[in-house]
Amino acid sequence: EAGVTQFPSHSVIEKGQTVTLRCDPISGHDNLYWYRRVMGKEIKFLLHFVKESKQDESGMPNNRFLAERTGGTYSTLKVQPAELEDSGVYFCASSPHPGAANTGELFFGEGSRLTVL
Amino acid sequence: QKEVEQDPGPLSVPEGAIVSLNCTYSNSAFQYFMWYRQYSRKGPELLMYTYSSGNKEDGRFTAQVDKSSKYISLFIRDSQPSDSATYLCAMRGGYQKVTFGTGTKLQVIP
C-alpha cells in the first residue's frame, strides 16, 4: 500500500512568489491534515479536511494560505505571496474515518521543505 | 504558555541505556496520548498510543500517562543505535486536531 506522498520535497522561492504544495493521501483515507514545522518550533496544525470539506482551518496563519482538496482525493496548499516567515517543513497526514476502534493515528508524508529567500 | 512542553534535548546515551523522555501539558481536554518517532528527513510515525492513565508496554518501549499531574513519559529499554531519532509527544481531545511537543532528539552511541 502506498503511503502519503508529497511534492515537491524541497522548494526554494523568492519572497513574493507563489508556491503550491501537493499531497496525495493514502487511498481511502477520508481525513487529510496539513501541519507545518518552522525551525526550532513544534509541528503545528494548519487545517483538516474530511473528504472535500474543510473541517477545521483554525491553524491557517493568514489569507495568503489557500488549501483545497479536489473531489476528496489529493490536496494542494498554495502560499501566495510567500513571505520569509513561511519557510519551514510542511507535512501532510491522512487517517481513516475515525471510528470507535480507530486510534486516529496520523500517517505522515515525508514533508515539503519550503525556503523563502 | 504552550499547551505541550517537551525538552528538546539533544539527549545522548550509550547503547544499552534506559532512556526516559517526558512531556507535560496544560489542556485538561486531552484524552489521547501518543508518541511519534521521526527519523531525519522523514515524516513522523506513530510509536505508541495510550488513552487512560497508567502504563502501556510494547517490546522495549513503555508509555506512561499520569493525567492527574498532566505528565506523560516514554521509556526505552536496552536502547539501540537504530533508536536514534527525534521523539515527539502528541495528544488530542476526542477527534480533534493533534497537538505536538517540540520533540526530543535522541542519539544512541554504539
Interface residues (C-beta under 8 A of the other chain):
Chain A: V4 Y33 Y35 G40 K41 E42 I43 K44 F45 H48 D56 S58 G59 F91 A93 P98 T103 G104 E105 L106 F108 G109 E110 G111
Chain B: K2 V4 Q6 Y32 M34 R41 K42 G43 P44 E45 L46 Y49 L88 R92 Y95 Q96 K97 V98 T99 F100 G101 T102 G103
